[in-house]
Amino acid sequence: MISINDESVKVVENKIIAGLKEIYDPEIPVDIFELGLIYEVKIKEDGFVEIDMTLTSPNCPVAESLPVDVKNKVESIEEVEECKVNIVFDPPWDKDMMSEEAQLELGFL
């Protein structure tokens, strides 16, 4: 059984974020974390991770596959037992949610 203590939560969170930065929106050359699609990562001590994320639009062509990619990537991390991905549209995503790095790369800055 996996046990994540208070000290290791940050380490696991950093591993999760690094993994999420390997997943790209196929229409935009920026990873989903820098795009601002990840709203919240909740890590429980038993290794259960819950992620609230959104899509660039409700009609996003990867609406079916992107959450599965996130779940699989996070569950590949040694300390993670299981991952649940919640798709939320409140607040709706807009370009202001992107990191400065992403905005710069896409020419918004």
C-alpha positions as CSV (number, residue, x, y, z in Angstrom):
1,M,0.0,0.0,0.0
2,I,1.2,3.5,-0.9
3,S,1.5,6.1,1.8
4,I,2.3,9.7,1.0
5,N,3.2,11.9,4.0
6,D,3.1,15.7,4.2
7,E,6.8,16.0,3.2
8,S,6.5,13.8,0.1
9,V,3.3,15.5,-1.2
10,K,5.4,18.3,-2.8
11,V,7.7,15.7,-4.4
12,V,4.8,13.8,-5.9
13,E,3.1,17.0,-7.0
14,N,6.3,18.0,-8.8
15,K,6.4,14.6,-10.5
16,I,2.8,14.9,-11.6
17,I,3.4,18.4,-13.0
18,A,6.4,17.2,-14.9
19,G,4.3,14.4,-16.4
20,L,1.5,16.8,-17.3
21,K,4.1,19.0,-19.1
22,E,4.7,16.1,-21.4
23,I,1.1,16.1,-22.7
24,Y,0.4,18.6,-25.5
25,D,-2.8,19.9,-27.0
26,P,-2.6,18.6,-30.5
27,E,-3.8,21.9,-32.0
28,I,-1.6,24.2,-29.9
29,P,2.2,23.6,-29.5
30,V,2.1,24.1,-25.7
31,D,1.7,21.5,-23.0
32,I,-1.6,21.3,-21.1
33,F,-0.1,22.6,-17.8
34,E,1.4,25.8,-19.3
35,L,-1.9,26.2,-21.3
36,G,-3.7,26.5,-18.0
37,L,-5.9,23.5,-18.5
38,I,-5.1,22.0,-15.1
39,Y,-7.1,23.7,-12.4
40,E,-6.3,21.6,-9.4
41,V,-4.2,18.5,-8.4
42,K,-5.3,16.9,-5.1
43,I,-3.1,14.2,-3.6
44,K,-4.3,12.0,-0.8
45,E,-1.9,10.0,1.4
46,D,-3.1,6.7,0.0
47,G,-1.8,7.6,-3.4
48,F,-5.2,8.6,-4.9
49,V,-4.9,11.7,-7.1
50,E,-7.8,13.8,-8.3
51,I,-7.3,16.3,-11.1
52,D,-9.7,19.0,-12.1
53,M,-9.0,20.1,-15.6
54,T,-10.7,21.9,-18.5
55,L,-10.5,21.9,-22.3
56,T,-9.9,24.9,-24.5
57,S,-13.5,24.5,-25.6
58,P,-16.4,22.1,-24.9
59,N,-16.1,20.9,-28.6
60,C,-12.4,20.2,-28.3
61,P,-11.5,17.3,-30.7
62,V,-9.5,15.6,-28.0
63,A,-12.3,15.8,-25.3
64,E,-12.4,11.9,-25.2
65,S,-8.6,11.2,-25.3
66,L,-7.0,14.0,-23.4
67,P,-8.4,13.0,-19.9
68,V,-7.4,9.4,-20.6
69,D,-3.8,10.6,-21.5
70,V,-3.7,12.6,-18.2
71,K,-5.0,9.6,-16.1
72,N,-2.5,7.2,-17.7
73,K,0.5,9.6,-17.3
74,V,-0.3,10.3,-13.7
75,E,-0.9,6.7,-12.9
76,S,2.5,5.8,-14.3
77,I,4.1,7.7,-11.4
78,E,5.4,5.2,-8.8
79,E,3.8,6.9,-5.8
80,V,0.3,7.2,-7.5
81,E,-2.1,4.4,-6.9
82,E,-5.0,5.8,-8.9
83,C,-6.0,9.0,-10.7
84,K,-9.4,10.4,-11.3
85,V,-9.7,13.2,-13.9
86,N,-12.7,15.6,-13.7
87,I,-13.5,17.7,-16.7
88,V,-14.9,21.1,-15.5
89,F,-15.9,24.1,-17.5
90,D,-16.3,26.6,-14.6
91,P,-14.5,28.8,-14.9
92,P,-14.3,28.6,-18.7
93,W,-10.8,28.5,-20.1
94,D,-9.4,31.6,-21.8
95,K,-6.0,32.6,-23.0
96,D,-5.3,34.6,-19.8
97,M,-5.0,31.3,-18.0
98,M,-1.9,30.4,-19.9
99,S,1.5,30.9,-18.3
100,E,3.6,33.8,-19.5
101,E,5.9,31.3,-21.2
102,A,3.0,29.9,-23.2
103,Q,1.6,33.3,-24.1
104,L,5.0,34.4,-25.3
105,E,5.5,31.2,-27.3
106,L,2.1,31.7,-29.0
107,G,2.7,35.4,-29.7
108,F,0.2,36.8,-27.1
109,L,2.9,38.9,-25.3
